[in-house]
């Protein structure tokens, strides 16, 4: 998986024409992650619900037939649980760096794209608990923070604003992360603005 990501990044760099950046769009985005399922994480009545997401990505449209997307996404959520009448505050963060190859479908009003990709996900966890709350006695297990590889499918759409070098895009991803034991999975739904380089 790491070799695949490195290959896509190298392809992204190679796609830049010498002395020009035409065909590149730089975007920022915000959204949510839902259906987050990490089997190695166990908290009584565990339910993070929707996680927050913000990120940035670069679209490259300089190759024939395919486009490339490089992205960095930060996903997080803070939740407080009541366990035996005591508060347990839990924080989950994921920093993902990904590369994707997509097939563009050009339509009159927007460009659709569908593809696959891979990358790394750096999970980190924090919690605050009263000293009287035993994790083991209440079936609470919080794994150590670590970085894992993963892969995803994605579908999206983008369109230019005709009077400015700006555009809007929306995107959905379905991610699977290679965490120990069973894989972690979740979906992301995001939208944002991009700037087209001259």
PyMOL commands that set and color helices and strands:
alter all, ss='L'
color gray80, all
select helices_A, chain A and resi 2-14+136-138
alter helices_A, ss='H'
color red, helices_A
select strands_A, chain A and resi 24-37+51-60+66-83+86-106+111-129+146-160+166-177+184-196
alter strands_A, ss='S'
color yellow, strands_A
deselect
rebuild
show_as cartoon
